């Protein structure tokens, strides 16, 4: 089995049963991986997106801008899939992190 290159956690939804939480996280991860072509590509895109936080605007490359745009679209699609059938709260969100090696 392939080792995960990123993790997904559904946050701020304490009343959701654990099995439903795990299913929602799995749906989110599956859609995100499909949007980027695989888990490794999700991890690479996340690395680029997170790097933008500390990058001065004049140093942001076109590739980084495109990756950010793709990330936002993919995250919206993944969130819709993740919350499908369970609804959501205004404060809940999915936290995506690169896996620690």
Protein Blocks (a to p, Z undefined) as FASTA:
>chain_A
ZZdfbdcddehilkbcfklmmmmmmmmmmmmmmmnopaklmmmmmmmmmmmmmgcfklpc
fklmmmmmmmmmmmmmmmmmmmgonapafkbccddddddZZ
